Amino acid sequence: MVIKVLVSLPQEFLEDVDRIAAEEHRSRSELIREALRGYLETRQIRKLHLRQVAERPALYGDLVAEFDAWDAASDEALINFEKRLD
C-alpha cells in the first residue's frame, strides 16, 4: 500500500531534488524514497555498531564514551536540521 505524505522543503532544497531527479531520469518521489531508505539503513547499521561497542567496553576502552558523544551529537544535528525544514 502506498500512503501519500505532505513534506515541506525549502525552495532551494526542492530545486536540488528536482534537478537530481531529472539528471537520473526518475521522479521526485523515487529520489526521496531512496534517500530515506539510505538514511534508515545507515541509522540501523550505526545503532548496531554502537551497541556492539557498548557491549565490549574492555575491548574498545574509551571508544564507548566517544561513540556515545558522537551518537548524541548526530541525533542533535538531525533534530536541528528537521527544525530548519519546518
C-alpha positions as CSV (number, residue, x, y, z in Angstrom):
1,M,0.0,0.0,0.0
2,V,1.3,3.5,-0.8
3,I,0.4,6.4,1.5
4,K,1.0,10.0,0.5
5,V,2.8,12.2,2.9
6,L,3.0,16.0,2.8
7,V,6.5,17.3,3.4
8,S,7.6,20.9,3.5
9,L,11.0,21.7,2.0
10,P,12.9,25.0,1.4
11,Q,12.7,26.1,-2.2
12,E,16.4,25.7,-2.8
13,F,16.4,22.2,-1.4
14,L,13.5,21.2,-3.6
15,E,15.2,22.7,-6.7
16,D,18.2,20.5,-6.0
17,V,16.0,17.4,-5.5
18,D,14.2,18.1,-8.8
19,R,17.5,18.7,-10.7
20,I,19.0,15.5,-9.4
21,A,15.8,13.6,-10.2
22,A,15.8,14.9,-13.7
23,E,19.5,14.0,-14.2
24,E,18.8,10.5,-13.0
25,H,15.6,10.2,-15.1
26,R,13.3,9.4,-12.2
27,S,10.6,11.0,-10.1
28,R,11.0,13.3,-7.1
29,S,9.2,10.6,-5.1
30,E,11.6,7.9,-6.2
31,L,14.6,10.0,-5.2
32,I,13.2,10.9,-1.8
33,R,12.2,7.3,-1.1
34,E,15.7,6.2,-1.9
35,A,17.3,8.9,0.3
36,L,15.0,7.9,3.2
37,R,15.8,4.2,2.7
38,G,19.5,5.0,2.7
39,Y,19.2,7.1,5.9
40,L,17.2,4.4,7.7
41,E,19.7,1.7,6.7
42,T,22.6,3.8,7.8
43,R,21.0,4.6,11.1
44,Q,20.2,1.0,11.8
45,I,23.8,0.0,11.0
46,R,25.2,2.8,13.2
47,K,23.0,1.8,16.1
48,L,24.1,-1.9,15.7
49,H,27.8,-0.9,15.8
50,L,27.3,1.4,18.8
51,R,25.5,-1.5,20.6
52,Q,28.4,-3.9,19.8
53,V,30.9,-1.4,21.1
54,A,28.9,-0.7,24.3
55,E,28.7,-4.5,24.9
56,R,32.5,-4.8,24.9
57,P,33.9,-1.9,26.8
58,A,37.1,-3.8,27.8
59,L,37.9,-4.3,24.1
60,Y,37.1,-0.8,22.9
61,G,38.1,1.2,26.0
62,D,37.5,4.9,25.7
63,L,35.7,4.5,22.4
64,V,32.4,3.8,24.2
65,A,32.3,7.3,25.6
66,E,33.4,8.7,22.3
67,F,30.7,6.8,20.4
68,D,28.0,7.9,22.9
69,A,29.0,11.5,22.5
70,W,29.0,11.1,18.7
71,D,25.6,9.4,18.7
72,A,24.1,12.2,20.8
73,A,25.6,14.9,18.6
74,S,24.4,13.2,15.4
75,D,20.9,12.9,16.8
76,E,21.0,16.6,17.9
77,A,22.2,17.6,14.4
78,L,19.3,15.7,12.8
79,I,16.8,17.4,15.1
80,N,18.2,20.8,14.3
81,F,18.0,20.0,10.6
82,E,14.4,18.9,10.9
83,K,13.6,22.1,12.7
84,R,15.1,24.2,9.9
85,L,12.8,22.4,7.4
86,D,9.6,23.4,9.4
